[in-house]
Amino acid sequence: MTRALTDWLKLQSLTQQIDQELTAALQTLVDQISLNEFYVLHFLAQAEGQPLRVNDLSAKLGLSQSATSRMLTRFERTCEVIERQPSSVDKRSVLIHLTPAGWQYLQNAERVVAPILAKYHPVLERLTVLKGGNKHE
């Protein structure tokens, strides 16, 4: 158990280090965004133009629905990079999608994030291979 705990703590330390570097890089942008806001842009872009429900976004972010909603409200008002619309299928659901400004924010953020992720990619790739993932995905 000691070896497993030691490895786990090393992984947590690496994750914190990467998070700190990503956060610092995102703060260098003219339009500063948080790491979670970057993740929102990324997940919305990954949805290939299809809007995501707030609760789906919450699950991807690992945040509560209320925390996600507060972040989206702040993000929507200050940057106008997302839009919300009621679902035509489920009137209780709200769908989120990127605006053209959102796509631009994402491109700018990816430019500062890419070198950091490239630096850690060999380590991250080894972790993926260790867990049985396909390194060609």
LINRA-V280196 format. One record per residue. RES is the residue in one small letter. NEAR is the number of other ideal C-beta (glycine too) atoms within 12 Angstrom. Layout:
res	near
RES	NEAR
RES	NEAR
//
This chain:
res	near
m	7
t	8
r	9
a	10
l	11
t	12
d	15
w	14
l	14
k	16
l	20
q	14
s	15
l	20
t	19
q	15
q	18
i	25
d	23
q	16
e	23
l	32
t	25
a	18
a	27
l	31
q	20
t	19
l	26
v	14
d	25
q	21
i	36
s	27
l	30
n	28
e	37
f	39
y	32
v	40
l	42
h	29
f	33
l	36
a	28
q	17
a	22
e	11
g	15
q	16
p	28
l	35
r	29
v	37
n	23
d	24
l	38
s	26
a	16
k	23
l	29
g	14
l	25
s	15
q	22
s	13
a	18
t	32
s	24
r	18
m	31
l	39
t	18
r	20
f	34
e	26
r	14
t	18
c	31
e	18
v	33
i	40
e	23
r	27
q	19
p	16
s	20
s	10
v	12
d	12
k	10
r	12
s	20
v	29
l	28
i	38
h	30
l	36
t	24
p	15
a	21
g	34
w	20
q	22
y	35
l	33
q	22
n	25
a	37
e	24
r	20
v	28
v	32
a	18
p	15
i	26
l	23
a	17
k	17
y	22
h	16
p	13
v	20
l	21
e	18
r	15
l	20
t	17
v	15
l	13
k	12
g	9
g	13
n	9
k	15
h	7
e	8
//
